[in-house]
Amino acid sequence: MTTAVPSARLGGLYGLYFAVVALSIGWFGPFFDSLGFSAPQIGLAIGVLTGSKIIAPYLWGTLGDLLPNRLRVVQIGIIGATLAASLLLIDVDFIGLCLVLLLFGLFWNAIIAQLDTLTLEYLTTEHHRYSSIRVWGSIGFIVMMLGSGWLFSDVDYAVLPWLIIIGLLVSAMISFGLPARPETHLASADHTGIGDRLRHLPVLLFFAVAAVNQLTHGPLNVFFTLYVQAHGYTAFEAGQLWALGVFAEVILFFVLPQFIRSMDLRVLLTVSLVLGSLRWILIGAYPDLPWLVIGLQLLHAFTFGAIHSVSIEFIRRWFPGKLSGRGMALYSGFVFGVGGSLGAMLSGLLWESFGGSLTFMLSGLMTGMAAMIAWFGLKKANLGVQSS
């Protein structure tokens, strides 16, 4: 008997997951700043949280492959993340904060990859409906960023852990209302082939370019809220700027799939990196021009959305069939884990030494160099137009 797809409940889980992402990305910096931690400490602590993405997806993915019901991994991740988030209510020193965020990340990173896989298991042959469910994650991010921006205009940041805990508790309740899925695991894949792919220079160069792009998002992800507030923007306006960037990304996600097979993706990647370089340099140089900052936030559609879409297509082309899961895991761990954690840590150190403006400008220069590597080094990366 076919299990009906619980679209509304899955959409609710995505919405709440990315609502918590909005709370962490948007307000961990100001929250930790209000607790008296320095910029380098904030960068290092968030780097520890981001670095947990290097190993956690592999550990939880292995468990998901062993258990007869992948939903249990999602539930364990939510419950564990809730307990870890509750430790943010306790006064801790810097080492304690890093340990709390590491614990939170190890459980938090169990959720999204397994939720994606679980959703596709529910959809079976209707996998084309995935985006209509996944889009609720972006909607949840936008709504939470706007709502939290309004809230923190008048309320102390001390309520942030409670908001995260409430979001996770509601997620847990929704997850326990999902119907069980029968065992759907595929037979173990042959591990030959993955090493051969990694011996191709274009693959290594692409991973490096994508990781550098994620690294240069470090000042944005860690300090953007503090940066614009220091230049006269309110918390609500900071939330609106965050939401605007994600809204532009959502629009691109809907539009780009219609054209991606007829595009030279090396051109799209290079143009997106050039726009990223422009974005960081101008944010660093002219943060006091609201109309410019608004326009630069719209470039998030390219600096994250387009580059992520190109990356997914790159993985599909270079890691097909039985290599796809490991290819995606390598991409996620290296780009978001290594690149993301280094970006957070380095941005904290640079912020303390050189200030926000110069940190953003340095990110712009690094992104510009990545654009040159993409254009000249990825000519043989199989990113050209594919025949139907």
N, C-alpha and C positions, 0 to 999 in steps of 0.2 A: 504494500500500500504506500502511495506517495505522501510524504509529509508536506502539509501546506507551508508555504514560505511565510514566516512571521515577520513580514517586512517592517511593520510599525515598531515592533520591539527591537529589531536589529537597528533600525534607523535611530531609535532612542538611545541605544548603546553608543552608536557612533557620535551622536550629538553630545552626549554627556562626556564621552572620552575627550573630544576636542574642546569642549567647554573647560575641562580641567587643564588641557594643554594651554588654552588662552590664559587661564589664571596663573599658570606657572611661568610662561614666557613673558606675559605682560607685567606681572607684579612681584615675582620672586626678587628681582633687583631692588625695587623700592622697599619691599618687606625686609630683606636682609640688611639694607642700608639703615632702616629705622631701628634695627636691633643693634646697630653699632659696628657692623662688619665693614672693613675697608673694601675698596674696589678690587684689589688683587685677591682678597679672600673670597669675595662674591664670585669673581670669575673662576677661581679654582674650584669652589664648591659646586657651581653649576656645571663646570667641566667634568667633575666627578659624576654628576647626575647624567650628563650626556654620554660620558664614557662607558656607562653601564650598557649602552646599546651595542657595544662591541661584542660582548659575550652573552648577554641575556637572551637575545632571540634564538641563538643556537641551542642553549640549554632548554628553554621552554619548547622550542620546536621539536627537539628530540623527545621530550616528555609527551607532547601532543601526538607524535607518531606512535608512541607506545600505548597510550591509553585508548580504550575503545570509544570514548566520547570526548572529543576535543573541547567541548563546552566546559569540562571540568577545569582545564587549564585557564580559560578565561575567568572562571569564577575564583580560582585560587589567586590569580593575579590581582583581581579587584579587591578581594578580602585582605590579601597581604599588603597591597598599596594603601588601603584604608588604615590598617594598623600602623604602618610606617608613617603616614601623614599625620597621625595623631601625636607622634613624637615631636612634630613641629610646635606643639603647644608647650613644650618643656624648654626652659632656658638651658642652652648648651653653649659650649665654647666652639671654636672654629673646627677642631677635630671632630667633635660631636656632631656638628652640622654636616660635615662631609660624610660621616658614617650614616646619618639619618637619610641624606639624599641618595647615598649608594644603595641603602636598603630599599628605599622608595623606588629607585630606578630599576632594581633587579626584579621587583614585582610588577611595576608599571609597564615595563617593556615586554611583559608576558602577554599583554592584552591585545594590541592592535594587529600584529601579524597573525595571531591565532583567530582573532575575530574576522579578519579578512578571509582566511581559509575556511572558517566555519560558515561564513555567509555564502561562499561559493559552493560549499557542500549542500546547504539548504537549497540553493538555486539550481543545482545539478545542470541540466541542459539549458536553463534560462540565464546563463551567466552574463548575457548582455544587459540584464537588469541591475547588475552590480552598481553601476554609477548612480542609478536613481536611489539606491539605499545609502551609498557612501557619501552622497552630497550632503546628507543631514549632519555629517561631521563638520563640514565647512560652515553650515548654517549655525550649528551650535557654537562654533568658535566666534563667529561674528556677533551673535546675540550676547554671548557672555562677555566679549570684549567691550561692547557698548554698555551693557548693564553694569559691569564692574567698574568701568571708567566713571560712570555716573555715581556709583556707590562710593568709590574712593575719593571723590571730590569732597565728601563730607564726613566719611567714616574712617577710622584708624585702620592701618594695614593689619592690625592684630587679628582681624576677623578672617583674613585670607585662609589660614589652615582650616577653619570651620567650613568655609565655602567648598574647599576641596573635599573635605570629609563627607559633607552632605551629598555632593555630586557622586562620590564613589559609593555611598550607601544606597542611593537611588539606583545606581547602575547594578549593584549586587541584587537588589530586589527584582529588577527587570530580567537579569540573567537567569534567576531561578524560576522565572515564568516561561522560559524558552523550552520548547519540546526537545526531547533528546533526539539525536541523530544516530542511525545505525553506523557500525564501523564501516568506513569508506576508504581506509588507507590503501594506497597502492603498494605493490610489492617493492621490496628494497631495490633502489636503483643501483646500477653498476657505477662505481666511483671513478672508473677510467674516463678520461676526457677533460676533466676540470683543470688538471695541471697543464694539459696541452694548450687550453685556451689562455691560461695565465702566462704562457711563454710568448704570446703574441704582443709585440711592443704597442700596437694601437690600443689593446685592452688595458695595459698598464697605464698608458698615457691618459686614456679616457677616465679611468678611476682617479688618477691624480688630479686631472682638471676638475672633475666633479667634487673631489674632496676639498680642493682649494676654494672652489665656489662656496661650499658649505662653511669652510673655515672663515671666509671673509664676511659671512653673515653673523659671526660671533658678536661684534659690537651691537648689531641690531637686536639679536635675540636676548642679550644680557642687559644692555644699558640704554636701549632706545627710549624707554619710558622715562628714565631718569634724565636723559639728555634733553629731550624736548621740554620736560618740566623745568629744567634749569634755564631754558631759554624762554620762559614765560607761558608755556602751554599748561592748561589745567589737566588734571587726571582724566576728566571726561573727554577732552580734546585728544589726549594721548590714546585713549581707547578707540576713538573714532578713526584716528590715523591707522591704528592696527587693523581695525575692521575693514577699512577702505582697501588696504593692501590685499587682504584675503579675499575680499569681494572681487577684485580685479583678477585674482588667481582663479577663482571659481568660474568666472566668465570664460577665461582662456581654456580651462579644462573641458568646458562644454563644446567650445568651438574647434579647438585644435584637432581632435580625432578625425574630423571630416576632411582634413587636409594633410595629415602627417605623412601618409604614404606617397603623396605627390610632391613632397618637399625635399630639398637637400638639407638634411638635418645638421650637417657640419656648418652650413651657413646660418641656420637658426640658432645653433649653439653659440657660434662666434658673435653674432649680433646680440644675443641675450647677455653674453659676458661683457661686451662693450657697453651695453646699457647699464649693466651692473656697476662697471667701473665709473661711469658717469654718475650713477645714483649715489654711490658712497662718497665720491669727491665733492659733489654739490651739497649733500647733507652736511658734510664736514665744514664746508665753506660758508653756506648760507642758511643756517638753521632758523634764522629770524624772519625768513620770508615765508609766511604760511602758504601762499599760493604755490610756491615752488616745492615745499615739502609735500603738499598734497599731490602734486603731479609726480614727484619722485616715488611716492608710495604706490602709485598706479603701476610703476615699473616692476613691482613685485610679481606681476603676472609673467614677466620674462625672467627675472633674476631667480625665481624659484619655480614657478609653474611651468614655463617652457623648458627650462633645463631639466626639471624632473621628468617631464614627458619624453624628452629626447633620451634621457637615461633609461627609462622603462623600455623604450623601443630598442635601444642599444642592447640591453640585456636580452630581450626577446630574440634579436638577430644573432647574437654571439653565444648565447646559452640556451639553445632550443631543447624541447622535449624534456628528457630526464635530467638535463643540466640546469633547468630553469630555476628550481628551488634554491640550489646552492649558489647559482649566479646572483639571484636576488639577495640571498643572505650575505654574500661577499660585498655586494654593492651597499647594502644597508649598513653593515658593520664598518666597512672602510670609510664610506662617505659620511654617514650621519654619526657613527661612533667615533672614529679617529678624527675626521675633519671637524665634526661638531665640537668634540671635547677640546681639541687644540684651539679652536676658534674662541671658545669661552675662556679658556685659561689665558691665552695670549692677549685677548682684548682686555682682561682685567689688569694684567701687568702694564700694557701700553697705556691704558686709561689713567693709571696712577702716575705714570712717568711723564706722559706727553699731553694728557687731556683728551676730551672727547673728539674735538674737531680733527686733530691730527691723526687720531686712531682711525676715524672713518676714512680720511684721505689715504692713509697707508693701505687700508683694505681696498680702496679703489685702485691703487697702483698694482697690488697683487692680482686683482681681478683682471686688470688690463694685460698683465703678463700671461695669465691663464688663457685669455682670448687669443693671444699670439700663438701659444702652444696648440690650442684647438685648431686654429686655421692652418698652420704649417705642419703640425705633427699628426693630424688625424685624417690625412688624405686617403689612407688605406684602411679606414676604420669601419667600412661597410655602412656608412651613414647616408649614402646617396639615395636618389629616387629608386624605389623598387617597382618592377613591372608587376602588373596585376596578375 
